[in-house]
Amino acid sequence: MPDELTPAEVERATVIFETERETIVAERAGVLALARSYASAIDAWVSKGRIDVGEATALKGWAKAFADMIAIGLHREDSDPVGVRAALLEIMKGDA
């Protein structure tokens, strides 16, 4: 077994790594978007009188906290691929 990868093997590994990273970022960005969607639904419940503002604030806070924890990878036992956390922190700046 050779000690070094061939250029083709390096290229394939790079493509796999980049695809994995992009997939993880897209999935977690989707969770953040879902939390924003829930926030809009919660606001609609308030306007219809189904829940009060205090309940709405708590629900939106919990949804955002859950989405943020998923986004930064706290649900994983192992570490994220390089670049995932940086990309998601950039996305999350808009949700602050």
Secondary structure as UniProt FT lines:
FT   HELIX           7..47
FT   TURN            48..49
FT   HELIX           53..71
FT   TURN            72..75
FT   TURN            82..83
FT   HELIX           84..93
FT   TURN            94..95
//
